[in-house]
Amino acid sequence: MTLFLAVRMQQVLPEGLQNYPDTADMMDEDLQEDHAKLKQGLVKVLQCVATISSAAAVVNPIFGVAGSLIRVVLHHIDDEDIRTLKKEFGSVHRSLDEISQQNQDTLLQIKKEAVDGQFYKVEENLRNQFRKFMEIVEARPELRERKKEDFRKSYGDDLHDQNLHTLFDGVMGKPKLFGRPILEVYLKHSKYNRRTMERLCTRLTHLFCIGLIALMGYAAIIGTTRRD
């Protein structure tokens, strides 16, 4: 498994600004591009959600539109298309979350040593980061700036993108926080049950999904380029 994330930032204009188009025009063009990207991306996302049997199918299309969504929302574009897109974007998370919740019963029956404590903390942080991201998306215009600052602060309080790194290392078998690899622990305690391992992988994919979405939103807000 490889985890690759590239977040595009708006480049700083070089000297000789007078030779470049007006910045307001450039911003309008960027927002139009984001708006178009949202429409194209969400069509793919919703097609995936309609047919998925695991969360893995939605990773690529969904993380590609998160940055565009937050930029459009923060510029107070609120036409009928955007309202529809926000509603549909929320439905993506609900679909992913339903998949994760369906896996809980089986997973909770398995005794999984000390890895659980650390794993649940990482999961809690990732869920909270995504929840704060969605608060910006769903906020009324007059509350959007406050929600943006809440998200920025909360993202830092919840260890930035370290949760994604920790979860990735745990899946890949690097010791660090987890005493033993997550997959190895679950494999042992499930007695090599294939169905249980499929459910675990779906749950992990869900966490990577919401973690990447929150990271894309955070990078779009602070204007930073990150590559992990």
C-alpha positions in Angstrom: 0.0 0.0 0.0 1.3 3.4 -0.8 0.0 6.8 0.4 0.7 9.7 -1.8 -0.9 13.1 -1.4 -0.1 16.2 -3.4 -2.0 19.4 -2.5 -1.7 22.2 -5.1 -1.3 25.7 -3.7 -1.9 29.1 -5.4 1.6 30.2 -6.4 3.0 33.5 -5.2 3.1 36.1 -8.1 6.7 36.9 -9.1 8.1 40.4 -9.6 6.7 42.2 -12.6 3.2 41.9 -11.4 2.1 44.6 -13.8 2.7 42.1 -16.7 0.2 39.6 -15.2 -3.6 39.6 -15.4 -5.5 41.4 -12.7 -5.5 39.3 -9.5 -9.3 39.6 -9.1 -9.7 38.1 -12.6 -7.2 35.3 -11.8 -9.2 34.5 -8.6 -12.5 34.4 -10.6 -10.9 32.0 -13.1 -9.6 29.8 -10.2 -13.0 29.7 -8.6 -14.6 28.9 -11.9 -12.1 26.1 -12.3 -12.8 24.8 -8.8 -16.6 25.0 -9.5 -16.2 23.0 -12.7 -13.9 20.5 -10.9 -16.4 19.9 -8.2 -19.2 19.1 -10.7 -16.9 16.7 -12.6 -15.5 15.1 -9.5 -18.7 14.6 -7.7 -20.3 12.8 -10.6 -17.5 10.2 -10.2 -17.8 10.2 -6.5 -21.6 9.6 -6.5 -21.2 6.9 -9.2 -18.8 5.1 -6.9 -20.9 5.5 -3.8 -23.9 4.0 -5.6 -22.0 0.8 -6.4 -19.3 0.3 -3.8 -19.0 -2.7 -1.6 -16.0 -1.1 0.2 -14.8 2.4 0.9 -11.8 1.9 -1.3 -13.6 2.8 -4.5 -14.2 6.4 -3.5 -10.7 7.4 -2.4 -9.4 8.8 -5.7 -12.4 10.9 -6.8 -13.3 12.2 -3.4 -10.0 13.5 -2.2 -9.6 15.4 -5.5 -12.6 17.6 -4.9 -12.1 18.4 -1.2 -9.8 21.4 -1.8 -12.0 22.8 -4.5 -15.1 22.5 -2.3 -13.5 24.4 0.6 -12.2 27.2 -1.6 -15.6 27.7 -3.3 -17.4 27.7 0.0 -15.0 30.2 1.6 -15.6 32.7 -1.3 -19.3 32.7 -0.4 -20.4 31.2 -3.7 -23.8 29.8 -2.8 -25.8 29.2 -6.0 -28.2 26.3 -6.4 -25.4 24.1 -7.9 -23.2 24.6 -4.9 -26.0 23.9 -2.4 -26.6 20.6 -4.3 -22.9 19.8 -4.3 -22.6 20.4 -0.6 -25.5 18.2 0.1 -24.1 15.4 -2.1 -20.7 15.8 -0.6 -22.2 15.2 2.8 -23.9 12.1 1.5 -20.5 10.7 0.5 -19.4 10.9 4.1 -22.6 9.3 5.4 -22.2 6.5 2.9 -18.6 5.9 4.0 -19.6 6.1 7.7 -22.4 3.6 7.2 -19.9 1.1 5.7 -17.7 1.7 8.8 -20.5 1.3 11.3 -21.6 -2.0 9.6 -18.2 -3.4 10.5 -18.2 -2.5 14.2 -20.2 -5.5 15.5 -17.7 -8.0 14.1 -14.6 -6.1 15.1 -15.8 -5.4 18.6 -16.1 -9.2 19.2 -12.3 -9.6 18.8 -9.9 -9.1 21.6 -7.0 -7.2 20.2 -4.3 -6.6 22.8 -2.8 -3.1 23.5 -3.1 -1.9 19.9 -6.7 -0.9 20.5 -5.9 2.1 22.8 -3.6 3.8 20.3 -5.7 2.9 17.3 -8.9 4.4 18.8 -7.1 7.6 19.7 -5.9 8.0 16.1 -9.4 7.2 14.8 -11.0 9.8 17.2 -8.6 12.5 16.0 -9.3 11.8 12.3 -13.0 11.8 12.8 -12.9 15.0 14.7 -10.8 16.7 12.0 -13.3 15.6 9.3 -16.2 16.8 11.5 -14.7 20.2 11.8 -14.1 20.3 8.1 -17.7 19.6 7.4 -18.8 22.3 9.8 -17.1 24.8 7.4 -18.9 23.3 4.4 -22.3 23.4 6.0 -21.9 26.7 7.9 -24.1 29.7 7.1 -22.1 32.5 5.4 -21.9 34.7 8.5 -20.4 31.8 10.6 -18.0 30.6 7.9 -14.9 32.6 9.0 -15.4 31.5 12.7 -15.8 27.9 11.6 -12.6 28.2 9.5 -10.6 29.4 12.5 -12.1 26.6 14.6 -11.1 24.1 12.1 -7.6 25.5 11.8 -7.1 25.4 15.6 -8.7 22.0 16.0 -6.6 20.5 13.2 -3.5 21.5 15.1 -4.8 20.4 18.5 -5.5 17.0 16.9 -1.9 16.6 15.8 -2.2 17.9 12.2 -1.5 15.1 9.7 0.5 13.0 12.2 -2.6 10.8 12.6 -2.4 9.8 8.9 1.3 9.1 9.3 0.7 7.0 12.4 -2.1 5.0 10.9 -0.1 4.4 7.7 2.9 3.3 9.7 0.7 1.0 11.8 -0.8 -0.6 8.6 2.6 -0.9 7.0 4.1 -2.6 10.0 6.5 0.1 11.2 6.7 -0.2 15.0 6.7 3.4 16.3 3.4 4.1 18.2 1.8 0.7 17.7 3.6 -2.1 19.4 2.7 -4.5 16.6 1.3 -4.0 13.1 -2.5 -3.5 13.1 -3.1 -6.1 10.4 -1.0 -8.7 12.3 -2.8 -8.2 15.5 -6.3 -8.4 14.0 -5.2 -11.4 11.9 -4.1 -13.3 14.9 -7.1 -12.6 17.1 -9.6 -13.3 14.3 -7.9 -16.6 13.7 -7.2 -15.7 10.1 -10.8 -15.0 9.4 -11.0 -13.5 5.9 -14.4 -11.7 6.4 -13.0 -10.0 9.6 -9.9 -8.8 7.8 -12.0 -7.5 4.9 -14.1 -5.5 7.4 -10.9 -4.2 9.1 -9.5 -3.0 5.7 -12.8 -1.3 4.9 -12.6 0.5 8.3 -9.0 1.6 7.7 -9.8 2.8 4.2 -12.7 4.9 5.7 -10.2 6.6 8.1 -7.7 7.3 5.3 -10.6 8.8 3.3 -11.8 11.2 5.9 -8.2 12.0 7.0 -7.2 12.9 3.4 -10.3 15.0 2.9 -9.6 17.0 6.1 -5.9 17.4 5.1 -6.9 18.7 1.6 -9.2 21.2 3.2 -6.6 22.3 5.7 -4.0 22.8 3.0 -6.4 24.8 0.9 -7.1 27.1 3.8 -3.5 27.8 4.8 -2.2 27.8 1.2 0.5 25.2 1.8 2.0 22.6 -0.5 2.4 19.2 1.1 3.7 15.9 -0.3 3.5 12.7 1.8 
